[in-house]
Amino acid sequence: MSQSLWVALGLVLVVEGLGPLLAPRGWRNMVSQLAQQPDEHLRRIGGCLVVAGAVITVMMLNH
């Protein structure tokens, strides 16, 4: 992997870790609520996140 991919992975881990670090109770409640959602709803959320991440990445690389 290139250095940029390692940096991106590191940043993802930092952002993902902020929820349980700063608000563990709220994070646990959010995860519990997500676990109760139907698969179709979770796929839509995941798809939106992937598209948003791809758009941000393309915008930053072309800037």
Helices and strands as residue ranges (DSSP letters): H 3-22, H 24-35, H 39-61
